[in-house]
Amino acid sequence: MDQAVDLWGNPILPPEERRGRPKHVPTEDSRLVVKVMAAVNKRHSEIAEALGISEPTLRKGYKAELAGGRAQIRAEVLFLMMREAKAGNVSAMNLILRQFDKADLDEAARSFDGAEPPRPAPALRAKRSRPPRLPRWPAKGRTGATTWCEA
């Protein structure tokens, strides 16, 4: 016997041949999945289930993507829009200019009165007619009228 064995006679395996589940290694595709799902406010349990890992593994390996997924996606989209605008795409130019105008308005509103920029008013809806409210019976033990006839 030239291989080492443990107390029960099982061979002792070298470190690269260990038993158990292999350690999760984040890939570019899995990082993109986490960024996109975090950007649309999916729960960590849903993201972990989509990747086939546990929540602690998700939090450990994808901390940056979970914390800034929405900001990272927005930055990538703005970068792509800018690239298309430089290439001559007029729609991309208009979209990027709208983003710049919105950012300028938000900054001006913050510097003007130190408050958050005004939010657009919600759309007005037609009032729904409600059914008439029925009268409530008086509570038991209350002084005064106990039936509707006495009221």
N, C-alpha and C positions, 0 to 999 in steps of 0.2 A: 504494500500500500504506500504509494508515493504521494497521495493527496491527503491533506489534513482533514480530520473528522471532528465533529463536536461530541458531546457526552452521549448522545443518542445514536451515534454512528452515521449521522448525515454529513455529507461532504460540506466543508466550509467554502462558500463561493467567493471568488474575488469581487471587489467592489463594483466593477462594471456589469456583473451578472447577478445583481441583487434581485431578490423577489419583491413583489408588490407593484403598485402602480407607478409608472415613470413620472417624474416631475413635469409639470405643465410648463411649456416654453411658449411665451407669447410670440405670435407671428404678425406680419404687417396686416394680413387679412383679418385676424382676430382683433387686432387693435382698431381697425376700421369699423368692425361690427360693434365693438364697445362704444366707440365715439358716436356712431350714428344712433344707437339705441339710447345712450345717455342724453344725446341732444334732443330726443323726443320724449324725455322724462319717463323712460321705462324703469321699473323697479330693478334693484340689483339681483333679486331672485330670478327675474325673467331673463336678464342678460346672462347670468351664470348658467341657467338652464339651456339657453341658446348655444352656449359654447361647450356645454357638457362638463362644467367644472363646479366646484363649490363656491359659495359666496366669499369665504375667507381667502380662497385662492384668487378670486376675481379682484377683491380689494387689494391684495398684496401685489399682484402682477400688473394691474391696470389703474393704478392710483391717479396718474395724470389724466388719463382718458376719462375717468369717471368725474374728476373735479372740473375739467375744462372742455368736455366734449362739445358742448354747444358753441363755445367761443372758437375752438379749433376748426369745427366744420364751417362756421361763418367766415373765418379767415381764409380757409381754402377756397370757398366759393367766391369771395371777393377777389382773391388772387386770380382765379380762373376768369372772372368777369373782366378784370383789368387786362389780362393777356388777350382776351378776345377783342376788347375795345382798342388796344394797340394794333391789333391785326386789321382793324377797319370795320368791325361788326357794329353797326349803328344801334341796334337794340341793346347790346352790352354797354355801349357808351351812355345811352339814356338811363339804364339801370344804375350804373356806377355813379352818374351825376345825381340821381335821386338819393342814393345812399349818402353822398357827400352833403347834399342839401339838408337831409334829415339830421345828420350829425351836427351840422352847423346850427340848425335850429335848436337842437337839444342843448348844445353848449351855450348858446346865447340865452336860453331860458334859465339855465342854471346860474350863469354869471349875473343875470339881471336881478333876480330876486332870491337866489339861493335855494329855490325850490325845484322840485322835479318838473320836467316839461309837462304841459297839460295833455291829458289823455283825450282822445276823441270822444264825443258824447255818444252814448249808446243809441242805436236806431230806435225811433219811436214806433210803437206798435199800437194797433187798435185795441181798445179796452175790451176785454172779454166780459160778457154779461154773466153775473154770478146768480145762482139760484137764491131766492129769498131765504133768509135765516129763519129757522123755526124757533118759537119761544121755548125757553128752558123751564123745566119744572122746578119749583122752589125746593131747596134742600130740606131734608127732614130735620126736625128739631129746631127749625128757625121760628122765631116768634112772628106772629102775624098770620097771614093767609097760608093755609096748607093745601088748599085745592083751588082750582081755577074758578070755581063757582063763587068762592068767597072773595076773590080779588076785586 
